[in-house]
Amino acid sequence: MKILLSGLKIFGRFRPGKGVFIVDNTPFFVRDATLGGEIEVVERDGCLWYRSIVGGV
C-alpha cells in the first residue's frame, strides 16, 4: 500500500486490529519514520497521507 509522506511515496503493510501501517521502506533522508515502524495515516483525496508516528522499532 502506498502512503504519501510530504508528497513522497513510501510503502507499508496494514496492521489489523491497531489501525496503523508498518513502514516497509523509507527514503534515505527521512529521519522520523523507520523501517518496521508503525505510523498512523489519514485518507484524503483517495490517497493515504502520513499523520503521526505510533511506534518504532
C-alpha positions as CSV (number, residue, x, y, z in Angstrom):
1,M,0.0,0.0,0.0
2,K,1.4,3.4,-0.9
3,I,1.5,6.1,1.7
4,L,2.4,9.7,0.9
5,L,4.8,11.5,3.2
6,S,5.4,15.1,2.2
7,G,4.5,14.1,-1.3
8,L,6.9,11.2,-1.4
9,K,5.7,7.6,-1.7
10,I,6.6,5.1,0.9
11,F,5.2,1.6,1.2
12,G,3.6,-0.1,4.2
13,R,1.5,-3.0,5.4
14,F,-1.8,-2.6,7.3
15,R,-1.7,-4.0,10.8
16,P,-5.2,-5.3,11.5
17,G,-6.6,-4.5,14.9
18,K,-4.4,-1.5,15.5
19,G,-5.5,0.6,12.5
20,V,-1.9,1.5,11.7
21,F,0.6,0.8,9.0
22,I,4.1,-0.8,9.3
23,V,6.7,1.0,7.2
24,D,8.3,-1.2,4.5
25,N,10.7,1.4,3.1
26,T,11.8,5.0,3.7
27,P,13.8,7.5,1.6
28,F,17.3,7.8,3.0
29,F,16.8,11.4,4.2
30,V,13.7,10.7,6.3
31,R,14.7,10.7,10.0
32,D,11.5,10.2,11.9
33,A,9.9,7.2,10.2
34,T,12.0,3.9,10.4
35,L,11.8,0.6,8.6
36,G,9.3,-1.5,10.6
37,G,8.0,1.5,12.5
38,E,4.2,2.0,13.0
39,I,2.5,5.1,11.6
40,E,-1.0,6.5,11.6
41,V,-2.4,7.7,8.3
42,V,-5.4,9.7,7.1
43,E,-7.2,9.2,3.8
44,R,-7.6,12.4,1.7
45,D,-8.4,12.7,-2.0
46,G,-8.2,9.0,-2.4
47,C,-4.6,8.8,-1.0
48,L,-3.3,7.8,2.3
49,W,-1.2,10.5,4.0
50,Y,1.1,10.2,6.9
51,R,-0.4,11.6,10.1
52,S,1.9,10.6,13.0
53,I,4.3,8.0,14.3
54,V,2.7,5.5,16.6
55,G,5.7,3.3,17.5
56,G,9.2,2.5,16.3
57,V,11.4,-0.5,16.1
